[in-house]
Amino acid sequence: MFKKSLLFTCSIAFLFSFFTYAQFQERGKIFDLVHLERHQFKFDLLSPGLSYELGLFRNQSVSTSLGLATATYEEGYAFGLTTNNRYRYYHNFQRRIDKGKNVSGNSGDYIAAAQAVFFSQLRISTNIDGPKDFNLGFYGMVYGIQRTFENGFNFNAEVGAGLYKGDGVPDGYGPLVTFTFGWVATKRKSKAPKFDY
């Protein structure tokens, strides 16, 4: 068991060092985000809820949010307070800059690995047959569009699909559609274009 965990740890360390070396070669600094915000905290007005996005590497971030959402799949629906987690890769920052468009506040299009957890204790309603205290998780991929305006208002729209895995209820596949509108509370980078040399 120790040998397996040591091999796993060494493999992760090797992959991380290879990835950071590639980042270093690309920009000269490992954690240079270029256009991506390092921290972005947002109040979601429609859900309502809160969200936080952390810039990790060039064009990559992780985000988490807490707000109202609906799970819909073959077995039925569940509605309530939900946590949403994403690992985002923004693919069009440079193209937006070349066209003179804003990238401040992580204004761009992205693909993301997505996870959502619908907690039984925070559920408002459901029609899924099963125990009263079941939790439901979503695991899949989404394509998203995020825009942050000069006054701080922000909208984010996502569409995707994946596996809904239940705790005491049947699993199944289904869509994930998300739309949020809110206000970014953190300071944003300048709208002036930055060019790679």
C-alpha positions, 0 to 999 in steps of 0.5 A: 500500500505504501509503495502504491501511494508513493508511486502515485505521489511521485507521478503527481509531482512529476506531472505538476513539475512538467506542467509548471515547466511548460508554463514557465517556457510559455511566459517566463513566469509560472503563475503569470496570468496575463489577462485572467483575474487572480481573484474574483468575488461575485454576488449573484442577484438572480440565484441569489448566491455567492461565487468566487473564482481563483486564477491558477495558470494562464487561461485556467481558473477554478470557481465555486459558488453557492446558490439556488439551482435545479437538477433535472435528469431521467428520474426527476428534479431536485430544487434547492441550495447547491454548490457548483465547482468548475475547473475552467479553461478560457480559450478566446482571450487573445482573439477578443483582444485582437478584436478590441474587446474587453477581457477584464473580469474574466470576460471570455468563453470557456470549457470546464469540468463541472461538479454540482452538489444538491444537498438534502438538508437544503432542498426545497422540493423534489419529485425523485423517488427515494429516501427523504435525505438523499444527496445528488451530485452532478459530474460533467462538462460545460461550455460557458460564456462570462462577461463583466462590464465596466460598472461591475455587472456580470453575467455567466451562462453555461450549458452542458451534460453529465452524470447525476449520481444519487445517494440512495436514488438511481443515477442517470444522465442529464443536462446542466443549464446555468445562468447567473447575473450579478455584481463583481465586488473585487477590483478588476484589471485594466481594460487596456490590451496587453500583448505577449512579446 
